[in-house]
């Protein structure tokens, strides 16, 4: 029995040499050495591919964010160059909690001025908490406007000095000794009618509300007896988001507005005075100076402050 077990578990018989040669000839056919070079295919681990994909998406996300930020900054700069249309309405229903803050508003009680207009000087601080760039420069391109209401029967026409080849250097009284351009030429400029804003500004229904731009920066004209008008002196043309502007020096940080006067008032206040009046009832019946506003096309009203009451109006030489 033990002999049979050994025979059952005996080692299998190895093929002879001739059979091995024949099997080798089948498994390994005769090829050239170049053909026998193996073709290596490198396979990266799955975790490495995932890491590379995550890095790619992270870089792409950062680049896309930077692109969007640059586009937003460009749009902000572009809004400051858009001129307010001659007819412009907005949907704001409140004058509070606006993103642009106008504070410490001071004004003179001036009613004399050139060509049937009152020359009013305003001084204030302005802080921009909006996402828009505010054009502080004067003229039709400015986002800073004086809001004035007139009876429906009166259409205001604003004329302002314009630069010409005949400009002279004039010295103003305030700022003291300030040198600005005195221009003998003037032209009518576009102002903006604000339909549908009577309730917002608490104006009677038989009045229309207008937004007037300030006189061009650093420009004056001779008013009478070789006396020049007051210049707008704003040392900054653009107010970026998060920035503020004000100037406490006398004559600096001032906006000068020409306010058209109905004929009844224009006869009382000529170009040479009276310069300061206490605000008679005839003025209230012909026009209403409401406040300083910041209006950006596409964004609407983003800043507002009422003008000081008549009792708080000051001498223009103190502003």
ABEGO torsion letter per residue (X at the ends): XAAAAAAAABBBBBBBAAAAAAAAAAABBBBBAAAABBBBBBBBBAAAAAAAAAAAAAAAAAAAAAAAAAAAAAAAAAAAABBBBABBBBABABABGBABBBBGBBBBABABEBGGBBBBBBBBBBBBABABBBBABBEAABABBBBBBBBAABBBBBBBBBBBAABBBBBBAOBBGBBBBBBABBBBBBBBBBBGAAAAAGBBAABBBBBBBBBBBGBBBBABGGBBBBBBBBABABBBBGBBBBBABBGBGBBBBBBBBBAAAAAABBAAOBABBAGBAAAAAABBBAEBBBBBBGAEBABBBBBBBAAABBBAAAX
